[in-house]
């Protein structure tokens, strides 16, 4: 089975739970194991929160929005969150932050929850792409197959 969807969202905190609920609903309907769904939904929430907070400092059209795309294909789920901010200009550090830090844990959490993570600037223009994937496990009775 192959499912994909893409959202174009305003850089507003209310958009984060919307993307998360859509991902959880898609995975639940497809029959993905709830533990895997939870891990991916937390990683997606962190990536969206970063896009909302940092993804629009560049001038010009499009800086008020970001895009979320999810692909469930075979045994893997891939998620991409793309913003139109200034970009990173460097590869972010993979080292964990202090437990009491107020910021900076999102990318670390994404790396811990996903199997493969790529974080970098959009080629040829401003913005950042956070993409990550995770191997899927399945429930025994997916609702999509019994409906």
Residue frames relative to the residue before (quaternion, step in Angstrom):
aa qw qx qy qz dx dy dz
X 1.0000 0.0000 0.0000 0.0000 0.00 0.00 0.00
X 0.0916 -0.7848 0.6123 0.0262 3.52 -1.08 0.81
X 0.0295 0.7759 -0.6267 0.0660 3.57 -0.83 1.06
X 0.1111 0.7739 -0.6229 0.0272 3.57 -1.04 0.70
X 0.0095 0.7736 -0.6336 -0.0023 3.53 -1.24 0.54
X 0.1475 -0.7767 0.6082 0.0709 3.51 -1.26 0.51
X 0.1317 -0.7856 0.6029 0.0453 3.56 -0.98 0.90
X 0.1836 -0.7208 0.6565 0.1257 3.52 -1.14 0.73
X 0.0220 -0.8557 0.5124 -0.0687 3.57 -0.25 1.32
X 0.4994 -0.6126 0.5164 0.3296 3.53 -1.21 0.57
X 0.4847 -0.6425 0.5066 0.3092 3.56 -1.15 0.63
X 0.3543 0.6921 -0.5185 0.3559 3.49 0.36 1.37
X 0.5803 -0.6183 0.3972 0.3510 3.59 -0.94 0.83
X 0.6180 0.5665 -0.3489 0.4188 3.62 1.07 -0.62
X 0.5984 0.5822 -0.3660 0.4112 3.61 1.17 -0.39
X 0.5731 0.6284 -0.3766 0.3672 3.59 1.13 -0.57
X 0.7102 0.4177 -0.2949 0.4840 3.67 0.73 -0.85
X 0.5658 0.5843 -0.3911 0.4307 3.61 1.13 -0.50
X 0.6772 0.4743 -0.2873 0.4836 3.59 0.86 -0.96
X 0.6506 0.5282 -0.3148 0.4457 3.57 0.96 -0.85
X 0.6734 0.4918 -0.2982 0.4646 3.61 0.90 -0.91
X 0.6343 0.5193 -0.3377 0.4625 3.59 0.99 -0.75
X 0.6527 0.5040 -0.3179 0.4679 3.60 0.94 -0.83
X 0.6662 0.4949 -0.3103 0.4637 3.61 0.84 -0.92
X 0.6621 0.5124 -0.3070 0.4525 3.58 0.93 -0.86
X 0.6386 0.5203 -0.3177 0.4696 3.57 1.00 -0.84
X 0.7046 0.4606 -0.2744 0.4648 3.57 0.82 -0.96
X 0.6238 0.5241 -0.3473 0.4642 3.59 1.03 -0.69
X 0.6638 0.5035 -0.2977 0.4660 3.59 0.93 -0.90
X 0.6868 0.4755 -0.2776 0.4745 3.59 1.02 -0.78
X 0.5204 -0.6722 0.3953 0.3479 3.59 1.23 -0.32
X 0.3346 0.7456 -0.5060 0.2760 3.57 1.18 0.52
X 0.5917 -0.5784 0.4400 0.3488 3.56 -1.09 0.80
X 0.5327 -0.6721 0.4106 0.3097 3.63 -0.83 0.95
X 0.6175 0.5452 -0.3598 0.4383 3.64 1.03 -0.63
X 0.6513 0.4931 -0.3065 0.4887 3.58 1.00 -0.82
X 0.6322 0.5353 -0.3235 0.4574 3.58 0.98 -0.88
X 0.6566 0.5146 -0.3110 0.4554 3.57 0.93 -0.88
X 0.6482 0.5203 -0.3223 0.4531 3.61 0.86 -0.94
X 0.6970 0.4670 -0.2796 0.4668 3.57 0.84 -0.97
X 0.6512 0.5151 -0.3335 0.4465 3.61 1.00 -0.70
X 0.6260 0.5071 -0.3399 0.4852 3.61 1.07 -0.65
X 0.6468 0.5086 -0.3191 0.4703 3.60 0.94 -0.88
X 0.6462 0.5089 -0.3205 0.4698 3.60 0.96 -0.84
X 0.6378 0.5299 -0.3314 0.4501 3.60 0.92 -0.84
X 0.6597 0.5038 -0.3090 0.4642 3.59 0.96 -0.84
X 0.6611 0.4989 -0.3086 0.4678 3.59 0.95 -0.88
X 0.6553 0.4987 -0.3115 0.4741 3.60 0.98 -0.81
X 0.6364 0.5269 -0.3320 0.4551 3.60 0.95 -0.84
X 0.6382 0.5096 -0.3277 0.4749 3.60 1.02 -0.74
X 0.6514 0.5068 -0.3203 0.4650 3.61 0.96 -0.83
X 0.6428 0.5142 -0.3232 0.4668 3.59 1.00 -0.79
X 0.7335 0.4436 -0.2456 0.4526 3.58 0.84 -0.95
X 0.8312 0.2497 -0.0842 0.4896 3.59 0.85 -0.98
X 0.6218 0.6581 -0.2981 0.3023 3.57 1.20 -0.42
X 0.7661 0.3763 -0.2250 0.4700 3.59 1.07 0.24
X 0.3625 0.7552 -0.4820 0.2568 3.55 1.09 0.53
X 0.5767 0.5716 -0.3846 0.4389 3.59 1.24 -0.25
X 0.4599 -0.6749 0.4876 0.3088 3.60 -0.97 0.73
X 0.6297 0.5683 -0.3947 0.3531 3.55 -1.24 0.40
X 0.6828 -0.4955 0.3473 0.4095 3.53 -1.31 0.23
X 0.7433 0.4061 -0.2990 0.4394 3.54 -1.15 0.64
X 0.5656 0.6260 -0.3954 0.3631 3.60 1.17 -0.32
X 0.6339 0.5344 -0.3380 0.4453 3.58 1.24 -0.21
X 0.7397 0.3606 -0.2005 0.5315 3.60 1.27 0.01
X 0.1106 -0.7505 0.6417 0.1125 3.51 -1.39 0.17
X 0.3403 -0.7461 0.5429 0.1811 3.56 -1.25 0.36
X 0.1200 -0.7525 0.6450 0.0574 3.53 -1.14 0.84
X 0.0054 0.7780 -0.6278 0.0241 3.56 -0.88 0.97
X 0.0655 -0.7887 0.6112 0.0119 3.56 -0.96 0.94
X 0.0994 -0.7726 0.6267 0.0239 3.54 -1.03 0.92
X 0.0463 -0.7325 0.6783 0.0348 3.57 -0.85 0.98
X 0.1491 0.8027 -0.5533 0.1653 3.54 -0.36 1.22
X 0.8294 -0.0318 -0.0138 0.5576 3.55 -0.46 1.18
X 0.8124 -0.2491 0.2133 0.4822 3.54 -0.70 -1.11
X 0.7163 0.4250 -0.2416 0.4980 3.60 1.23 0.14
X 0.1824 -0.7263 0.6478 0.1402 3.53 -1.26 0.57
X 0.0735 -0.7734 0.6291 0.0243 3.56 -0.93 0.97
X 0.0817 -0.7861 0.6126 0.0073 3.54 -0.94 0.97
X 0.0604 -0.7774 0.6258 0.0208 3.55 -1.05 0.87
X 0.0676 -0.7518 0.6552 0.0299 3.53 -1.03 0.90
X 0.0435 -0.8163 0.5737 -0.0506 3.54 -0.62 1.22
X 0.0684 -0.7953 0.6010 0.0392 3.58 -0.87 0.92
X 0.4438 -0.6877 0.5125 0.2599 3.55 -1.34 0.08
X 0.3109 0.7748 -0.4913 0.2483 3.55 1.15 0.61
X 0.7570 -0.4035 0.2701 0.4373 3.55 -1.26 -0.24
X 0.4929 -0.6296 0.4533 0.3940 3.60 1.22 -0.27
X 0.5879 -0.6090 0.4171 0.3309 3.52 -1.30 0.27
X 0.2631 -0.7847 0.5144 0.2247 3.54 1.01 -0.83
X 0.7712 0.0994 -0.0602 0.6259 3.56 1.33 -0.07
X 0.5161 -0.5861 0.5012 0.3727 3.55 -1.29 0.16
X 0.4269 -0.7237 0.4690 0.2719 3.60 -0.68 1.00
X 0.6000 -0.5915 0.4155 0.3427 3.53 -1.15 0.67
X 0.3542 -0.7346 0.5440 0.1977 3.55 -1.10 0.77
X 0.5075 0.6628 -0.4296 0.3442 3.58 1.21 -0.05
X 0.5253 -0.6410 0.4522 0.3297 3.58 -1.04 0.72
X 0.3968 -0.6908 0.5471 0.2569 3.54 -1.20 0.55
X 0.6731 -0.4817 0.3652 0.4260 3.54 -1.28 0.25
X 0.5988 -0.5972 0.4079 0.3441 3.56 -1.07 0.74
X 0.7397 0.4070 -0.2290 0.4846 3.59 1.00 -0.75
X 0.4049 0.7159 -0.4773 0.3092 3.62 1.24 0.17
X 0.4225 -0.7113 0.5062 0.2437 3.58 -1.03 0.80
X 0.7901 0.1605 -0.0725 0.5871 3.60 1.12 -0.58
X 0.6957 0.5328 -0.3336 0.3475 3.53 -1.32 0.21
X 0.5760 0.6101 -0.3845 0.3850 3.59 1.21 0.02
X 0.5075 0.7066 -0.4019 0.2856 3.61 1.17 -0.48
X 0.7066 0.4443 -0.2753 0.4770 3.59 0.76 -0.99
X 0.6088 0.5376 -0.3478 0.4683 3.59 1.08 -0.66
X 0.6536 0.5081 -0.3117 0.4664 3.60 0.94 -0.86
X 0.6300 0.5283 -0.3365 0.4591 3.59 0.93 -0.85
X 0.6668 0.5031 -0.3030 0.4588 3.58 0.90 -0.89
X 0.6741 0.4961 -0.2937 0.4617 3.59 1.04 -0.72
X 0.7358 0.4516 -0.2258 0.4513 3.59 1.02 -0.81
X 0.7269 0.3918 -0.2288 0.5155 3.61 1.15 -0.52
X 0.5492 -0.6158 0.4558 0.3338 3.56 -1.28 0.36
X 0.7876 0.0443 0.0092 0.6145 3.59 0.97 -0.89
X 0.0504 -0.8008 0.5965 -0.0190 3.57 -0.91 0.96
X 0.0112 -0.7616 0.6478 0.0140 3.54 -1.09 0.80
X 0.0081 -0.7814 0.6227 -0.0399 3.55 -0.81 1.06
X 0.3012 0.7617 -0.5302 0.2188 3.55 -0.69 1.05
X 0.6472 -0.5064 0.4032 0.4025 3.51 -1.35 0.01
X 0.5272 -0.5919 0.4950 0.3560 3.55 -1.20 0.57
X 0.4807 -0.6782 0.4620 0.3089 3.61 -0.86 0.86
X 0.8704 0.1818 -0.1320 0.4380 3.54 -1.01 0.89
X 0.8059 0.1085 -0.0918 0.5747 3.62 1.16 -0.07
X 0.6840 -0.4953 0.3417 0.4124 3.55 -1.31 0.25
X 0.5659 0.6036 -0.4547 0.3297 3.52 -1.18 0.61
X 0.3063 -0.7298 0.5877 0.1678 3.49 -1.35 0.32
X 0.1665 -0.7463 0.6352 0.1088 3.53 -1.18 0.70
X 0.0686 -0.7387 0.6698 0.0320 3.53 -0.96 0.98
X 0.0747 0.7901 -0.6044 0.0698 3.59 -0.58 1.12
X 0.0504 0.7873 -0.6110 0.0655 3.52 -1.07 0.81
X 0.1014 -0.7914 0.5995 0.0638 3.52 -1.19 0.54
X 0.1145 -0.7690 0.6275 0.0422 3.48 -1.33 0.43
X 0.4726 -0.6399 0.5263 0.3001 3.53 -1.08 0.77
X 0.3622 -0.7585 0.5118 0.1778 3.55 -0.98 0.91
X 0.1453 -0.7043 0.6831 0.1276 3.50 -1.32 0.55
X 0.3138 -0.7875 0.5141 0.1307 3.54 -1.08 0.74
X 0.4693 -0.6077 0.5571 0.3165 3.54 -1.29 0.53
X 0.6009 -0.5755 0.4128 0.3706 3.57 -1.23 0.35
X 0.8054 0.1909 -0.0800 0.5555 3.63 0.99 -0.79
X 0.0778 -0.8173 0.5691 0.0449 3.64 0.24 1.13
X 0.5226 -0.6696 0.4322 0.3028 3.59 -0.90 0.94
X 0.5880 0.5811 -0.3763 0.4184 3.62 1.08 -0.56
X 0.7063 0.4600 -0.2587 0.4718 3.57 1.02 -0.77
X 0.7238 0.4217 -0.2529 0.4841 3.62 1.15 -0.48
X 0.5299 0.6577 -0.4036 0.3518 3.61 1.22 -0.19
